């Protein structure tokens, strides 16, 4: 009987640990202000096609020429792959130096980070697999 209780206790603690880690990871709407998205022209400095989220680093110039270094996270790479934007295509489109227009939900704490919702390339194509670009002509 004691071993049965010990097993149940261990299972409970394990489930609690997993649930805590999962909820901590998905705090997107706590960290980012999706009610006030911002759109800006930017120059890509680095792109990472990595799990669990793609990462984009870019520079934004203000009216005075001051540069702010930003970073944004996106969906799981599998989301992009599912709509035809595999690693090679995405890495090419978002290579260092690429000029883009990006829409993101900025961090609530004012830091230059966010979660991306749309990227439009210089040729007018959208990066498919992000929420805002789903209706673009080049997205299925």
C-alpha positions in Angstrom: 0.0 0.0 0.0 2.9 2.4 0.8 4.5 1.8 -2.6 1.1 2.5 -4.3 0.9 5.9 -2.5 4.6 6.6 -3.4 3.9 5.9 -7.0 0.8 8.2 -7.0 2.7 10.9 -5.3 5.6 10.7 -7.8 3.2 10.8 -10.7 1.5 13.9 -9.2 4.8 15.7 -8.7 5.9 14.8 -12.2 2.7 16.1 -13.8 2.8 19.3 -11.7 6.4 19.9 -12.9 5.5 19.4 -16.6 2.4 21.6 -16.3 4.4 24.4 -14.6 7.1 24.3 -17.3 4.6 24.3 -20.1 2.7 27.3 -18.7 5.9 29.2 -18.1 7.1 28.7 -21.7 3.8 29.9 -23.3 3.5 33.3 -21.6 3.4 35.1 -25.0 0.3 37.2 -24.2 1.7 38.2 -20.8 5.1 39.3 -22.2 3.9 40.9 -25.5 1.2 43.5 -26.2 -0.8 42.0 -29.0 -3.4 44.7 -28.7 -1.0 47.4 -30.0 1.1 45.9 -32.8 3.8 48.0 -34.5 4.9 47.9 -38.1 8.4 49.1 -39.1 10.9 49.0 -41.9 14.0 47.1 -41.0 17.2 45.5 -42.1 17.7 41.8 -41.2 21.0 41.2 -39.3 20.4 37.5 -38.5 17.7 34.8 -38.9 17.6 31.5 -37.0 15.4 28.6 -38.3 15.3 26.9 -34.9 13.0 25.0 -32.5 11.0 25.8 -30.6 10.6 29.2 -32.3 12.2 30.9 -35.3 14.2 34.0 -34.3 14.8 37.2 -36.3 17.3 39.9 -35.5 17.0 43.2 -37.3 17.9 46.9 -37.1 15.5 49.8 -37.3 16.5 53.4 -38.0 14.5 56.2 -36.6 14.0 59.6 -38.3 17.3 60.9 -36.8 19.3 57.9 -38.1 19.6 56.3 -34.8 19.7 52.5 -35.0 17.9 50.2 -32.6 18.7 46.5 -32.6 15.5 44.4 -32.3 14.7 40.7 -32.0 11.5 38.9 -32.6 10.3 35.3 -32.2 7.9 33.5 -34.5 6.2 30.2 -34.7 7.7 26.7 -34.7 9.6 26.1 -38.0 7.1 23.3 -38.8 4.4 26.0 -39.3 6.5 27.6 -42.1 7.4 24.3 -43.7 3.7 23.3 -43.8 2.9 26.3 -46.0 5.9 25.8 -48.3 8.5 28.0 -46.5 11.1 25.5 -45.7 14.5 26.3 -44.2 16.3 27.1 -47.4 13.6 29.4 -48.8 13.2 31.2 -45.5 16.9 31.5 -44.8 17.4 33.0 -48.3 14.5 35.4 -48.0 15.6 36.6 -44.5 19.3 36.6 -45.1 21.4 39.4 -43.5 20.9 42.7 -45.3 17.4 41.9 -46.5 15.1 44.9 -46.3 11.7 44.0 -44.8 8.6 45.5 -43.3 7.7 43.7 -40.1 4.7 43.8 -37.9 5.0 42.5 -34.3 3.5 42.6 -30.9 6.1 44.6 -28.8 7.3 43.7 -25.4 5.2 45.2 -22.6 8.4 46.2 -20.7 9.5 48.5 -23.6 12.5 46.5 -24.6 13.1 46.1 -28.4 11.8 42.6 -28.6 8.5 41.2 -29.8 6.6 38.3 -31.4 6.2 38.6 -35.1 2.9 38.5 -36.9 3.8 39.6 -40.5 6.9 40.1 -42.6 6.7 41.7 -46.1 9.8 41.4 -48.3 11.2 44.1 -50.5 9.6 42.5 -53.5 6.1 42.6 -51.9 5.9 38.9 -51.0 4.9 37.9 -47.5 6.7 35.3 -45.5 3.9 32.7 -45.3 3.3 30.9 -42.0 3.0 34.0 -39.9 -0.5 35.1 -38.9 -0.7 38.4 -40.7 0.6 37.2 -44.1 -1.8 34.4 -44.6 -3.9 36.4 -47.1 -1.0 37.6 -49.2 -1.1 36.7 -52.9 2.0 34.4 -52.6 0.5 32.5 -49.6 -1.8 29.5 -50.0 
